């Protein structure tokens, strides 16, 4: 029986290599001693609020050392860190913190005005920690983060014990509805993620195994999460890197800048880069194509992507700039970690959305039958083994996602796929945005990917609008590539028909200045559908 707790592991690493750098951002270098000691101070501040075991601490920060340190502080004293999307408006913020029962919020100063507007709507928050980002003075209702850091005397402990049962909670907005909190036992999350790490701790080895591994080999990797830490792709990879004693390198800009990213990779000799599919790699590729050979990428061993589709042509062109690296396309979600992986390298890239199944994954039909490889049948991905406990305070949603089939508890977030004859899976997309046209199911991501293979298309979204005959009609929303002639509607429709069954091709095409993806690469399908209906409505053939 394992009992992994991230605070235990990170403290073990801090004791083993106190002078090594844990987190770097620009000119800031936070050693493991500083990372650990500062987290003790913040943990003491939280205890002084009169918190109880497993109370929730919201982290409302851009990527920064404080984001990770505040998370560490919460876990040190048996509290639950809660991510907060910094793009949320007043209603979403107040809903999230109320739903999470947050007792404390750590926030960047730039968010002070927004918080002030909703203070009365979140009466359960006892303490506010203000992180100075040069945007203005600390409000009188908050405490400077640096003051809390100074409260540390030694290792801060709570009156209650830590355990692997302590929660790590990740709020996810999904594709529809208000955000919901995915509850992971730290022990389960650690065990799920550590297999994908560099050190490969024996999951049954405990802290003694961690100490032995740290003594036997030097600092293993420098990881750069170019995506936000407020989402699982960034947070999970960072947590694992730190658990292995690695170094996390954060970008300074609050908006994705591929030039800054490449400069930092070269300067900091980054080994692993974390991105979100095409939304990150296409701008990166454009910069590399414009400046061939400008950056020394020799330190970069791997690019890891999750959260959005990463197309084959883009992978191939990236490998042309640095053939020695590996491209790891992980298929996971907040509710299901480790569903599949596609690995490219050595001059050959994997097919878009083709993945090798994880050891605990099955593709199941609606009646619970396993899809046979090569049958052409469509099923949903179901992940067994270690999974979240469910959604916080939402039994109904938990029961819909986490199901017991044949005596096995599966996480089934709603991702549809087919199984090829060789056992690889071909992802079709999330069922919640599936379009039903004339009785045929069309998965938007599949059509979007076909559109994005056109040289004049930078990005695309596909939505369904009401149709009197077919139920729904497929409309494409396209962001043209900069500098390219804008493609015609007929040209794009024909392009899709050359690649997919004709019924999957859009009937109409809208051109927009920008698709407007979130920092994690996600698309707001609800907004695009509403705007499309307002613009062109339901159009008969």
C-alpha positions in Angstrom: 0.0 0.0 0.0 1.6 3.3 -1.1 1.2 6.6 0.7 2.7 9.3 -1.6 2.3 13.0 -0.6 3.9 15.7 -2.7 5.0 17.8 0.3 6.9 14.8 1.8 8.6 14.2 -1.5 9.5 17.8 -2.2 10.9 18.2 1.4 13.0 15.1 0.8 14.4 16.7 -2.4 15.1 20.0 -0.6 17.0 18.2 2.2 19.1 16.3 -0.4 20.0 19.2 -2.7 19.3 22.5 -0.8 21.6 24.6 -3.0 20.4 23.4 -6.4 18.0 25.6 -8.3 14.3 24.5 -8.0 12.6 27.2 -10.0 14.0 29.8 -12.4 12.2 32.7 -14.1 14.2 35.4 -15.8 16.8 36.6 -13.4 15.2 34.9 -10.4 16.6 31.6 -9.2 14.9 30.0 -6.3 17.1 27.3 -4.6 15.5 24.3 -3.1 16.3 25.7 0.4 14.5 29.0 -0.5 11.6 27.2 -2.1 11.1 24.9 0.9 11.7 27.6 3.6 9.4 30.1 1.9 6.6 27.5 1.6 7.0 27.0 5.4 6.3 30.7 6.0 3.2 30.7 3.8 2.0 27.5 5.4 2.4 29.2 8.8 0.3 32.1 7.6 -2.4 29.7 6.5 -2.4 27.9 9.9 -2.7 31.2 11.7 -6.0 31.8 9.8 -7.5 29.0 11.8 -7.9 26.6 8.9 -9.0 23.0 9.3 -7.6 19.8 7.7 -8.3 19.7 3.9 -9.5 23.3 3.7 -9.1 24.8 0.2 -6.5 27.4 -0.9 -7.1 29.1 -4.3 -4.1 30.0 -6.3 -5.0 32.9 -8.6 -1.6 33.6 -10.2 0.1 33.8 -13.5 3.1 31.4 -14.0 5.6 32.3 -11.3 7.7 30.8 -8.5 4.9 31.8 -6.1 2.4 29.7 -7.9 4.4 26.5 -7.2 5.5 27.6 -3.7 1.9 28.5 -2.6 0.9 25.0 -3.8 3.7 23.5 -1.8 2.7 25.5 1.3 -0.9 24.3 1.2 0.2 20.7 0.9 2.7 21.0 3.7 -0.2 21.6 6.2 -2.7 19.2 4.8 -4.7 21.8 2.8 -5.9 21.5 -0.8 -4.5 23.7 -3.5 -7.2 24.9 -6.0 -6.2 26.3 -9.4 -7.9 29.4 -10.6 -8.2 30.4 -14.3 -6.9 33.9 -14.6 -9.2 34.6 -17.6 -12.4 34.1 -15.5 -14.8 37.0 -15.0 -16.6 38.0 -11.8 -19.3 35.4 -11.9 -17.0 32.5 -12.7 -14.5 33.5 -10.0 -17.1 33.9 -7.2 -18.7 30.6 -8.3 -15.4 28.7 -8.3 -14.2 30.0 -4.9 -17.6 29.5 -3.3 -18.0 26.0 -4.9 -14.5 25.0 -3.7 -15.1 26.4 -0.2 -11.9 28.4 -0.5 -10.6 29.8 2.9 -7.6 31.6 1.4 -6.6 33.1 -2.0 -3.1 33.8 -3.2 -3.3 36.4 -6.1 -1.2 38.6 -8.3 -1.6 42.3 -7.6 -3.0 42.9 -11.1 -6.2 41.0 -10.0 -6.8 43.2 -6.9 -9.5 45.3 -8.6 -11.4 42.3 -9.8 -11.3 40.6 -6.4 -12.5 43.8 -4.7 -15.6 43.7 -6.8 -16.6 40.3 -5.5 -15.3 40.4 -1.9 -18.9 40.3 -0.5 -19.7 37.3 -2.7 -17.0 35.1 -1.2 -17.5 35.5 2.6 -15.8 32.1 3.3 -12.4 33.4 2.3 -10.5 34.3 5.5 -7.2 35.4 4.1 -5.8 37.0 1.0 -2.1 36.9 0.1 -1.0 39.6 -2.4 1.9 38.8 -4.7 3.6 42.0 -5.8 3.8 42.3 -9.6 4.4 46.0 -9.9 0.7 46.7 -10.7 0.0 48.8 -7.6 0.0 48.7 -3.8 -1.2 45.9 -1.6 -4.9 46.5 -0.7 -5.7 46.9 2.9 -7.8 43.7 3.0 -4.8 41.6 1.9 -1.4 40.6 3.3 1.8 40.8 1.3 3.1 37.4 0.2 6.7 38.3 1.1 5.5 39.0 4.7 4.1 35.5 4.9 7.3 34.0 3.6 9.2 35.5 6.5 7.0 33.7 9.1 9.0 30.6 8.6 11.1 29.4 11.6 11.6 25.7 10.8 9.5 23.1 9.1 5.9 24.0 9.5 3.6 21.2 10.6 -0.1 21.1 11.1 -1.8 19.6 14.2 -3.0 16.8 11.9 -0.9 14.4 9.9 -0.3 14.4 6.1 -1.1 11.3 4.1 -1.6 10.0 0.5 -5.3 10.6 1.0 -4.7 14.4 1.0 -6.4 15.9 -2.0 -5.0 17.7 -5.0 -7.9 19.4 -6.7 -7.9 20.6 -10.3 -10.8 22.7 -11.5 -11.6 22.2 -15.2 -14.1 24.0 -17.3 -14.3 21.3 -20.0 -16.2 22.3 -23.1 -19.4 23.3 -21.5 -20.8 24.5 -18.1 -19.3 26.0 -15.0 -15.9 24.7 -13.8 -15.9 21.5 -11.7 -13.3 20.3 -9.3 -11.6 17.0 -10.1 -10.5 15.4 -6.8 -7.3 13.4 -6.9 -5.8 11.6 -3.9 -2.2 12.7 -4.0 -1.0 9.1 -3.7 -3.0 8.2 -6.9 -1.9 11.2 -8.8 1.8 10.7 -7.9 1.7 7.1 -8.9 0.0 7.9 -12.2 2.5 10.5 -13.1 5.8 9.2 -11.9 6.0 6.4 -14.5 6.4 9.1 -17.1 9.2 10.8 -15.3 13.0 10.7 -15.9 14.0 9.0 -12.7 11.3 6.4 -12.7 11.0 6.0 -9.0 9.8 2.6 -7.9 6.2 3.4 -6.9 6.5 1.0 -4.0 9.9 2.4 -2.9 8.6 5.3 -0.7 10.8 8.2 0.5 13.8 5.9 1.0 13.7 5.2 -2.8 13.5 8.9 -3.5 16.6 9.5 -1.3 18.5 6.7 -2.9 17.7 7.9 -6.4 18.7 11.5 -5.6 22.1 10.3 -4.2 22.8 8.1 -7.2 22.4 10.6 -10.0 22.6 14.4 -10.5 19.7 16.8 -11.2 17.9 15.0 -14.1 16.2 17.6 -16.2 15.3 21.3 -16.8 11.7 21.5 -17.8 9.9 24.6 -19.3 6.1 24.6 -19.1 5.2 27.2 -21.8 1.6 26.6 -21.0 -0.2 27.9 -17.9 0.3 26.2 -14.5 -3.4 26.8 -13.9 -4.1 23.9 -16.2 -3.3 20.2 -15.8 -0.8 20.0 -18.6 1.5 22.5 -17.0 0.8 21.6 -13.3 1.2 17.9 -13.6 4.5 18.0 -15.5 5.9 20.6 -13.1 4.9 18.5 -10.1 6.6 15.4 -11.5 9.8 17.3 -12.4 10.1 18.7 -8.9 9.4 15.3 -7.4 12.4 14.0 -9.3 14.7 16.9 -8.1 14.6 18.6 -11.5 14.6 22.3 -12.3 11.5 24.2 -13.5 12.2 27.2 -15.9 9.3 29.6 -16.3 8.8 32.2 -19.0 8.4 35.8 -17.9 5.8 37.0 -20.4 2.2 36.5 -19.5 1.3 35.9 -23.2 2.8 33.2 -25.3 5.8 34.4 -27.2 7.7 31.8 -29.2 10.8 34.1 -29.6 11.1 34.5 -25.8 10.6 30.7 -25.5 13.4 29.9 -27.9 15.7 32.5 -26.4 15.1 30.9 -23.0 15.6 27.4 -24.2 19.0 28.4 -25.6 20.0 30.4 -22.5 18.9 28.0 -19.8 19.7 24.8 -21.8 16.1 23.5 -21.4 15.8 19.7 -21.8 12.0 19.4 -21.8 9.4 21.7 -23.3 5.7 21.5 -22.5 3.2 22.9 -25.0 -0.4 22.5 -26.0 -0.5 21.1 -29.5 -0.9 23.1 -32.6 -1.9 26.4 -30.9 1.6 26.6 -29.5 3.6 24.7 -32.1 2.3 26.5 -35.2 3.6 30.0 -34.0 6.8 28.3 -32.9 7.3 26.7 -36.3 6.6 30.0 -38.1 9.4 31.7 -36.1 11.8 28.8 -36.7 11.1 28.8 -40.4 11.7 32.6 -40.6 15.0 32.2 -38.7 16.6 28.9 -39.7 19.6 28.0 -37.5 19.2 31.1 -35.3 18.8 29.2 -32.0 20.9 26.4 -30.5 18.3 23.8 -29.6 20.9 21.0 -28.9 19.9 20.8 -25.2 16.2 20.1 -26.1 15.6 16.4 -25.8 11.8 16.3 -25.8 8.7 18.4 -26.5 5.7 17.2 -24.6 2.2 18.1 -25.6 -1.3 17.5 -24.2 -4.6 19.2 -24.3 -5.1 19.9 -28.0 -4.5 18.2 -31.3 -0.9 18.2 -32.6 -1.0 17.6 -36.4 1.4 15.4 -38.3 2.7 18.1 -40.8 3.6 20.4 -37.9 5.5 17.6 -36.1 7.4 16.7 -39.3 8.5 20.3 -39.8 9.5 20.7 -36.2 11.7 17.6 -36.4 13.3 19.0 -39.5 14.6 21.9 -37.4 15.9 19.5 -34.7 15.8 15.8 -35.7 17.5 14.6 -32.5 14.5 15.5 -30.3 11.5 13.4 -29.4 7.9 14.7 -29.7 5.7 13.1 -27.1 2.0 13.7 -27.7 0.1 12.6 -24.6 -3.6 12.1 -24.6 -4.9 12.9 -21.1 -7.4 15.0 -19.3 -7.9 16.3 -15.8 -10.1 13.3 -15.1 -8.0 10.7 -16.9 -4.2 10.8 -16.9 -2.3 8.3 -19.1 -4.9 7.3 -21.7 -2.5 7.2 -24.6 0.8 8.4 -26.1 2.0 9.1 -29.6 5.8 9.5 -29.9 7.6 11.0 -33.0 11.3 11.3 -33.7 14.2 10.1 -35.8 12.8 11.7 -38.9 9.4 10.0 -38.7 6.3 11.5 -37.2 3.2 9.7 -35.9 -0.1 10.2 -37.6 -2.3 12.9 -36.2 -4.5 11.7 -33.4 -3.1 8.1 -33.6 -2.1 6.9 -30.1 -0.9 3.8 -28.4 -3.3 2.8 -25.6 -2.1 3.0 -22.0 -2.0 -0.2 -20.0 -5.3 0.5 -18.2 -7.3 1.8 -21.2 -10.1 0.3 -23.2 -12.4 1.6 -25.9 -15.9 0.6 -25.0 -19.3 0.7 -26.7 -22.3 2.2 -25.0 -23.3 -1.2 -23.7 -19.9 -1.8 -22.1 -18.5 -4.1 -24.8 -14.9 -3.7 -25.9 -14.4 -2.4 -29.4 -12.5 -4.9 -31.5 -9.4 -3.6 -33.3 -10.0 -3.0 -37.0 -13.7 -3.2 -36.7 -14.4 0.4 -37.6 -16.7 0.6 -34.6 -16.7 3.8 -32.5 -16.4 3.7 -28.7 -15.5 5.8 -25.7 -12.1 5.8 -24.0 -12.3 4.3 -20.6 -9.3 4.4 -18.2 -9.1 2.0 -15.3 -6.6 1.8 -12.5 -5.8 4.8 -10.3 -8.3 7.6 -11.0 -9.8 10.6 -9.3 -12.4 10.2 -6.5 -14.9 12.2 -8.5 -16.0 15.9 -8.9 -16.1 18.0 -5.7 -19.7 18.3 -4.4 -21.2 16.9 -7.6 -22.3 13.3 -7.3 -24.4 13.4 -10.5 -21.4 14.5 -12.7 -19.2 12.0 -10.9 -21.5 9.1 -11.6 -21.7 10.1 -15.3 -17.9 10.1 -15.7 -16.7 7.5 -13.3 -18.4 4.2 -13.9 -18.0 0.6 -12.7 -18.1 -1.8 -15.7 -17.4 -5.5 -15.2 -16.3 -4.9 -11.7 -13.7 -2.3 -12.8 -14.0 1.5 -12.0 -13.3 3.5 -15.1 -12.9 7.2 -15.8 -14.9 8.0 -19.0 -14.6 11.7 -19.8 -16.4 11.3 -23.1 -13.7 11.0 -25.7 -14.6 8.9 -28.7 -12.2 6.8 -30.7 -11.7 3.9 -33.1 -9.2 1.1 -32.6 -7.1 0.3 -35.7 -6.1 -3.3 -36.6 -2.6 -2.8 -35.0 -4.1 -1.7 -31.7 -3.4 2.0 -32.0 -6.4 4.3 -31.4 -7.6 7.1 -33.7 -9.2 9.9 -31.7 -12.3 11.4 -33.0 -13.1 14.0 -30.3 -15.2 14.8 -27.3 -18.8 13.7 -27.4 -20.1 16.8 -25.8 -19.4 18.8 -29.0 -20.3 16.1 -31.4 -22.5 17.2 -34.3 -25.4 15.0 -35.4 -26.2 15.7 -39.0 -28.7 13.5 -40.8 -28.2 10.7 -38.3 -24.4 10.8 -38.8 -22.1 11.7 -35.9 -19.4 14.2 -36.9 -16.6 15.0 -34.4 -15.4 18.6 -34.9 -11.8 17.9 -34.1 -11.5 15.5 -37.0 -12.8 18.1 -39.5 -10.8 20.9 -37.9 -7.6 18.9 -38.4 -8.4 18.3 -42.1 -9.0 22.1 -42.5 -5.7 23.0 -40.8 -3.8 20.9 -43.4 -4.6 23.6 -45.9 -1.7 25.9 -46.3 -3.8 29.1 -46.1 -5.5 28.1 -42.8 -3.9 29.0 -39.5 -6.6 27.7 -37.2 -10.1 26.4 -37.5 -13.2 25.5 -35.4 -16.2 23.4 -36.5 -19.7 23.8 -35.0 -23.1 22.5 -35.8 -26.1 24.9 -36.2 -29.8 23.9 -36.4 -31.1 22.6 -39.8 -34.7 21.8 -40.6 -33.9 18.7 -42.5 -30.7 17.3 -41.1 -31.0 18.4 -37.5 -27.6 20.1 -37.5 -25.5 21.5 -40.3 -21.7 21.7 -40.2 -20.2 25.2 -40.3 -16.4 25.9 -40.3 -15.0 28.9 -38.6 -11.5 29.6 -40.2 -8.7 31.9 -39.2 -6.6 32.5 -42.4 -2.8 32.1 -42.3 -1.0 35.4 -42.2 0.3 36.6 -45.5 -1.5 33.8 -47.5 -4.3 34.5 -50.0 -7.6 33.9 -48.2 -9.1 30.6 -49.4 -12.5 30.4 -50.9 -15.4 28.6 -49.3 -15.6 26.1 -52.1 -11.8 25.5 -51.9 -11.9 24.6 -48.2 -15.0 22.4 -48.5 -13.3 20.6 -51.4 -10.1 20.2 -49.3 -12.0 18.5 -46.6 -13.8 16.2 -49.0 -10.5 15.0 -50.4 -9.6 13.8 -46.9 -12.8 12.7 -45.2 -16.1 11.3 -46.0 -18.2 13.9 -47.9 -20.9 14.1 -45.2 -18.2 15.4 -42.7 -17.4 18.4 -44.9 -18.7 21.8 -43.8 -21.6 23.3 -45.7 -20.5 26.9 -45.1 -17.3 28.6 -44.0 -16.9 31.7 -41.9 -13.7 33.7 -41.9 -12.6 35.4 -38.6 -9.6 37.4 -37.5 -8.8 35.1 -34.7 -10.2 31.8 -33.2 -9.4 33.2 -29.8 -8.1 30.1 -28.0 -7.6 30.1 -24.3 -4.0 30.0 -22.9 -4.3 26.2 -22.6 -5.3 25.9 -26.3 -8.9 25.1 -25.7 -11.8 26.5 -27.8 -15.0 27.9 -26.6 -17.4 26.0 -28.8 -20.5 27.5 -27.2 -19.3 31.0 -28.2 -18.4 30.1 -31.7 -21.7 28.4 -32.2 -23.7 31.4 -31.0 -21.6 33.8 -33.1 -22.0 31.6 -36.2 -25.8 31.4 -35.7 -26.0 35.1 -35.3 -23.8 35.7 -38.4 -25.2 33.2 -40.9 -27.9 31.2 -39.0 -29.2 27.8 -40.1 -28.7 27.6 -43.8 -30.7 25.2 -46.0 -28.9 23.3 -48.8 
